């Protein structure tokens, strides 16, 4: 279950605090009625704030935002034509003593830089510690120190309100009633550009004060300030000819956020400060740091996005490669297992192939030369009776016969008569024994040519 978050805005007016509460879930915010009322008129600002915070139970889901009247703080507009916004901000912060009329250790300060045409403008805001320290002390004493959000000008909350609606036309000027005085807030196209008090004497009305102020404002506010578009704090009757409108009546999509009063109050502007992750101005101890996402420059974002895309692509490819390596390793294991199981069968197959080759060679041998029995029969039939065979040897297509007895010439002539014997020739001298019997060795080529090796004796 997603819990609701709460923003409590407190407008620090000494005459009477203005408290407003917003609750939101999933980015949708609406006003809620506080379950308690505050009536601390006549007491000091710190005592009034303490009474309010003691009635509110501390919670981590609550953010407390404090809005300041224009008369409690000082604003200076500084121009730095040659510097970028970040450089100009650092220059003002490091040389703060040159731009203020109080001692640096007597103030809280913050600065906001923006572009106006080709020049960089730094809006320096500072407030005496004598005003803000008692407020901060009360916040911590009541247990709300960890819930403390922005401490900013109330008109900055009005700027956040106008920018939250697509119906608001920018740039524009709004008029506000704060206590007994008047102030105007400048809302530029790209951001808040400060606020100014309107000096009105007893003999003058607000219109004349706006005309005098407009002479000192930059374009386009020098024209817009004469006829403010929006009004806050019972200021709609200040300019009878072209009265400014309450944003609640002028902008339709603010109905759910403005509450039952049906108008924009400074308490609501205080609560709206909590909707911004980094308001233009906020007072605190020490240097205020931008959220990381806001400190990234466009080129850094592009480089980071490119690196992230590269890592994502290579990571995906690496994952695929790892999966393939795992699959190949598994296949190799399966192959090794099959080889072990097939090894006996492969050995048997090799033995069968060897036997088949031997049988084939034997068959070829028998086809390519005469059979041994046929050769023996031919030798037996053709050899004269006086001659007998002493040795008989067949090797490939050669037949070697050693015989003794009758005439070698006559015997060789008989063998030449057979078509089985080719090239009948003596391979040893003819010798005679004591009985005058001839002994000789003859080699004959068998008809049919090539054959396998076979020996017979």
C-alpha positions in Angstrom: 0.0 0.0 0.0 1.4 3.4 -1.0 1.0 5.9 1.9 0.0 9.5 1.3 2.7 12.2 1.6 2.0 15.5 3.1 3.3 19.1 2.7 2.5 21.7 5.3 3.2 25.2 4.2 3.6 28.0 6.7 3.7 31.7 5.7 5.7 33.6 8.3 3.7 36.8 8.7 4.1 38.4 12.2 0.5 39.6 12.3 -0.8 36.1 11.6 0.6 32.8 10.3 -1.0 31.3 7.3 -0.9 27.5 7.3 -1.9 25.3 4.4 -1.8 21.5 4.0 -1.5 19.4 0.8 -1.7 15.6 0.6 -0.7 13.6 -2.4 -0.4 10.1 -3.8 1.2 9.1 -7.1 2.0 12.7 -7.9 -1.6 14.0 -7.5 -2.0 16.7 -4.8 -5.1 18.1 -3.2 -5.7 20.5 -0.3 -7.0 19.2 3.0 -8.6 21.0 6.0 -6.4 21.1 9.0 -8.0 19.4 12.1 -6.9 22.2 14.3 -7.1 26.0 14.3 -4.6 28.5 15.5 -5.3 31.8 17.2 -2.0 33.3 18.5 -2.6 36.9 17.6 -0.4 39.2 19.6 2.4 36.8 20.2 5.8 36.9 18.6 6.5 35.1 15.3 8.6 32.4 17.0 5.9 31.7 19.6 3.2 31.5 17.0 5.3 29.0 15.0 6.0 27.0 18.1 2.2 26.7 18.8 1.5 25.5 15.2 4.4 22.9 15.2 3.5 21.6 18.6 0.0 20.8 17.4 1.4 18.8 14.4 2.8 15.4 15.1 6.3 14.8 13.6 6.3 12.4 10.6 8.8 11.4 8.0 6.1 11.5 5.4 5.5 15.2 6.0 7.6 18.1 4.6 7.3 21.5 6.3 8.0 24.5 4.0 8.4 28.1 5.2 7.5 31.1 3.1 8.9 34.5 3.8 7.3 37.9 3.2 9.1 40.2 0.8 10.0 42.7 3.5 12.0 40.2 5.6 14.6 39.6 3.0 16.9 41.4 0.5 17.1 40.7 -3.2 19.8 42.0 -5.5 20.1 41.5 -9.2 23.7 41.2 -10.5 24.7 41.1 -14.2 27.6 38.9 -15.5 27.7 39.3 -19.3 30.8 37.1 -19.9 30.0 34.2 -17.5 27.9 31.1 -17.7 25.2 30.7 -15.0 27.3 28.2 -13.0 30.4 30.4 -13.1 28.4 33.5 -12.2 26.8 31.7 -9.2 30.3 30.6 -7.9 31.6 34.1 -8.4 28.8 35.6 -6.3 29.1 33.0 -3.6 32.9 33.4 -3.2 32.6 37.2 -3.2 29.5 37.5 -1.1 30.9 40.2 1.1 31.2 42.5 -2.0 27.5 42.4 -2.8 25.7 42.8 0.6 25.3 45.6 3.1 25.6 43.3 6.1 28.4 41.1 7.4 28.6 37.7 5.8 28.4 35.9 9.2 25.2 37.8 10.0 23.1 36.5 7.1 21.8 33.4 5.4 22.1 33.8 1.6 21.4 31.9 -1.6 21.6 32.8 -5.3 19.8 31.9 -8.5 21.4 32.4 -12.0 19.5 32.5 -15.2 19.9 33.8 -18.8 18.2 37.0 -19.9 19.0 37.4 -23.5 22.8 37.2 -24.0 23.7 38.1 -20.4 23.7 36.0 -17.2 21.7 37.4 -14.3 22.3 36.3 -10.7 19.5 36.9 -8.2 21.2 37.2 -4.8 18.9 36.8 -1.8 19.9 37.2 1.8 18.1 37.4 5.2 19.4 38.4 8.6 20.2 35.6 11.0 18.4 37.5 13.7 15.1 36.9 11.9 15.7 33.3 10.8 17.6 31.7 13.7 14.7 31.8 16.2 12.5 30.2 13.5 15.0 27.3 12.9 15.4 26.8 16.7 11.7 26.3 17.1 11.5 23.9 14.2 14.2 21.7 15.8 12.9 22.0 19.3 9.5 20.7 18.3 10.9 17.6 16.6 10.4 18.7 13.0 14.0 19.3 12.0 14.2 16.3 9.7 11.0 17.3 8.0 12.1 20.9 7.2 12.0 21.7 3.5 12.6 24.9 1.6 12.7 28.3 3.3 12.0 30.6 0.4 10.2 33.8 -0.6 6.5 33.4 -0.8 6.3 34.8 -4.3 8.6 31.9 -5.4 5.8 29.5 -4.4 3.4 31.5 -6.5 5.8 31.1 -9.4 5.8 27.3 -8.9 1.9 27.3 -8.8 1.7 29.2 -12.2 4.2 26.9 -13.9 2.3 23.8 -12.8 -0.5 24.9 -15.1 -0.5 24.9 -18.9 -3.1 27.7 -18.9 -0.8 30.3 -17.3 0.6 32.7 -19.8 4.3 33.5 -19.3 6.1 35.9 -18.9 3.8 37.8 -16.6 3.7 39.9 -13.4 1.6 39.1 -10.3 0.6 41.6 -7.6 0.5 40.6 -3.9 -0.7 42.0 -0.6 1.6 41.2 2.3 0.6 42.8 5.5 0.4 46.5 5.0 2.6 46.5 1.9 2.5 45.5 -1.7 4.9 43.5 -3.9 5.1 42.3 -7.4 6.6 39.0 -8.6 8.3 38.6 -12.0 7.6 35.3 -13.7 9.9 34.8 -16.7 9.6 32.3 -19.5 12.2 30.0 -18.0 12.0 30.8 -14.3 11.3 33.1 -11.5 13.1 36.5 -11.9 12.6 37.9 -8.4 10.1 40.2 -6.6 10.0 43.9 -5.7 8.3 45.9 -3.1 5.9 48.6 -4.4 6.3 52.0 -2.7 2.9 53.7 -2.3 2.5 57.0 -0.4 -0.6 58.3 1.2 -1.3 60.5 -1.8 -0.8 57.7 -4.4 -2.5 54.5 -5.3 -1.0 51.2 -6.3 -1.2 52.0 -10.0 1.1 55.0 -9.6 3.5 52.9 -7.6 3.6 50.2 -10.3 4.3 52.8 -13.0 7.3 54.1 -11.0 8.6 50.6 -10.4 8.1 49.7 -14.1 10.7 52.3 -15.1 13.4 50.3 -13.3 12.5 46.8 -14.5 14.0 45.0 -17.5 12.1 44.2 -20.6 9.4 42.8 -20.9 8.5 43.4 -17.2 8.8 47.1 -17.7 5.5 46.9 -19.7 3.9 44.0 -17.9 4.2 45.5 -14.4 1.8 48.3 -15.1 -1.1 45.8 -15.4 -0.4 42.6 -13.4 -2.3 39.6 -14.5 -2.6 37.7 -11.2 -3.3 38.8 -7.7 -2.8 37.2 -4.3 -3.9 38.4 -0.8 -6.9 40.6 -1.3 -5.3 42.8 -4.0 -7.8 42.4 -6.8 -9.3 45.8 -6.0 -6.0 47.7 -6.0 -6.2 48.6 -9.7 -9.8 49.5 -10.6 -9.3 49.9 -14.3 -7.7 46.5 -15.1 -8.0 44.5 -11.9 -5.7 41.4 -11.7 -7.4 38.1 -11.1 -6.9 35.5 -8.5 -5.2 32.5 -10.1 -8.0 30.3 -8.7 -10.5 32.2 -10.9 -8.2 32.6 -13.9 -6.8 29.0 -14.2 -9.3 26.2 -14.1 -7.0 23.3 -13.3 -6.1 24.8 -9.9 -9.5 24.1 -8.4 -8.5 20.9 -6.6 -5.4 22.4 -5.1 -6.7 25.7 -3.8 -9.0 24.4 -1.1 -12.5 25.4 0.1 -11.6 29.1 0.3 -11.7 29.4 -3.4 -8.6 31.6 -3.7 -4.8 31.4 -3.7 -3.3 32.3 -0.3 0.3 32.8 0.8 0.0 29.6 2.9 -0.8 27.7 -0.3 2.3 29.3 -1.9 4.3 28.1 1.0 3.1 24.5 0.6 3.8 24.6 -3.1 7.5 25.2 -2.4 7.6 21.5 -1.5 6.6 20.4 -5.0 9.9 21.6 -6.4 13.0 19.4 -5.9 15.2 22.5 -6.1 13.5 25.9 -5.7 15.4 28.9 -7.1 16.0 30.3 -3.6 16.1 28.5 -0.3 17.9 29.6 2.8 19.9 27.1 4.8 23.2 26.7 6.7 26.1 26.1 4.3 26.1 25.6 0.5 23.0 24.2 -1.1 23.7 21.4 -3.5 21.7 20.6 -6.6 20.1 17.2 -6.9 22.3 15.0 -9.1 19.8 14.8 -12.0 19.8 18.7 -12.1 23.6 19.0 -12.0 24.0 17.0 -15.2 24.7 19.1 -18.3 23.1 18.2 -21.6 26.4 16.9 -23.1 27.0 14.8 -20.0 23.5 13.4 -20.3 24.1 12.5 -23.9 27.5 10.9 -23.1 25.9 9.0 -20.1 23.0 7.8 -22.2 25.4 6.6 -25.0 27.6 4.8 -22.4 24.5 3.3 -20.8 23.2 2.2 -24.2 26.6 0.7 -25.0 26.8 -1.1 -21.7 23.2 -2.4 -22.2 23.9 -3.7 -25.7 27.3 -5.2 -24.8 25.8 -6.6 -21.6 23.0 -8.3 -23.6 25.5 -9.6 -26.2 27.7 -10.8 -23.3 24.8 -12.6 -21.8 24.0 -14.2 -25.2 27.6 -15.2 -25.6 27.7 -16.7 -22.1 24.6 -18.7 -22.9 26.2 -19.9 -26.1 29.4 -20.9 -24.3 27.3 -22.8 -21.7 25.4 -24.5 -24.5 28.6 -25.5 -26.4 30.1 -26.8 -23.1 27.1 -28.9 -22.5 27.2 -30.2 -26.1 30.9 -31.1 -25.7 30.0 -33.0 -22.5 27.3 -34.9 -24.4 29.6 -35.7 -27.3 32.3 -37.0 -24.8 29.7 -39.2 -23.2 28.5 -40.5 -26.5 32.1 -41.2 -27.6 32.6 -43.2 -24.4 29.5 -45.2 -25.1 30.3 -45.7 -28.8 34.0 -46.5 -28.3 33.5 -50.4 -28.1 31.2 -50.3 -31.1 33.8 -48.2 -33.1 36.5 -50.7 -32.2 34.3 -53.6 -33.4 33.5 -51.7 -36.6 37.3 -51.2 -37.3 37.8 -55.0 -36.8 35.0 -55.7 -39.2 36.4 -53.3 -41.7 39.8 -55.0 -41.5 38.2 -58.4 -42.0 36.2 -57.1 -45.0 39.4 -55.7 -46.5 41.1 -59.0 -46.1 38.2 -60.9 -47.7 38.1 -58.4 -50.5 41.9 -58.8 -51.1 41.5 -62.5 -51.1 38.6 -62.3 -53.5 40.6 -60.0 -55.8 43.5 -62.3 -55.6 41.4 -65.2 -56.7 39.8 -63.3 -59.5 43.0 -61.8 -60.9 45.1 -65.0 -61.3 44.5 -68.7 -61.8 43.5 -70.9 -58.9 46.3 -72.8 -57.2 44.7 -76.2 -58.0 44.4 -75.2 -61.6 48.1 -74.3 -61.7 49.1 -77.5 -59.9 47.0 -79.6 -62.3 48.7 -77.9 -65.3 52.2 -78.5 -63.9 51.3 -82.2 -63.1 49.9 -82.8 -66.6 52.7 -81.1 -68.6 55.7 -82.3 -66.6 57.4 -85.3 -68.3 57.5 -88.6 -66.3 61.3 -88.4 -66.0 61.1 -85.1 -64.2 59.7 -84.5 -60.7 59.1 -81.3 -58.8 61.4 -80.6 -55.8 60.0 -77.2 -54.9 56.9 -75.2 -55.9 56.4 -71.5 -55.0 53.7 -69.0 -56.0 54.3 -65.4 -55.1 52.0 -62.8 -56.6 51.9 -63.4 -60.3 55.1 -65.4 -60.4 55.5 -69.2 -60.1 58.9 -70.6 -59.2 59.5 -74.3 -59.7 62.7 -76.3 -58.9 62.8 -79.7 -60.6 65.3 -82.5 -61.4 65.4 -85.5 -63.6 64.9 -85.3 -67.4 65.9 -82.6 -69.8 65.4 -79.1 -68.6 64.8 -77.8 -72.2 62.2 -80.5 -72.9 60.4 -79.8 -69.6 60.4 -76.1 -70.2 59.0 -76.7 -73.7 56.1 -78.7 -72.2 55.3 -75.9 -69.7 55.2 -73.3 -72.4 52.4 -75.2 -74.1 50.0 -74.2 -71.3 48.2 -70.8 -71.7 48.5 -70.4 -67.9 52.3 -69.9 -68.0 54.0 -66.9 -69.6 57.6 -66.0 -69.9 59.0 -69.4 -68.9 62.7 -69.0 -68.2 65.6 -70.4 -66.3 66.7 -68.4 -63.3 69.6 -70.8 -62.3 72.2 -72.8 -64.1 71.4 -76.3 -65.1 73.4 -78.8 -63.1 73.8 -82.6 -63.1 74.3 -85.1 -60.3 76.3 -88.3 -60.4 73.4 -90.2 -62.2 73.5 -87.4 -64.9 70.1 -86.1 -63.8 69.6 -82.4 -64.5 68.7 -80.0 -61.7 67.2 -76.6 -62.6 65.0 -73.8 -61.4 62.4 -72.1 -63.6 60.3 -69.0 -63.2 57.0 -68.5 -65.0 54.7 -65.6 -65.1 51.1 -66.6 -64.5 48.4 -65.5 -66.9 46.1 -62.8 -65.4 48.8 -60.5 -64.1 48.3 -58.8 -60.7 47.3 -60.5 -57.5 47.6 -60.7 -53.8 50.5 -62.3 -52.0 50.3 -66.0 -51.3 53.0 -68.6 -50.7 52.8 -72.3 -51.3 55.5 -75.0 -51.0 
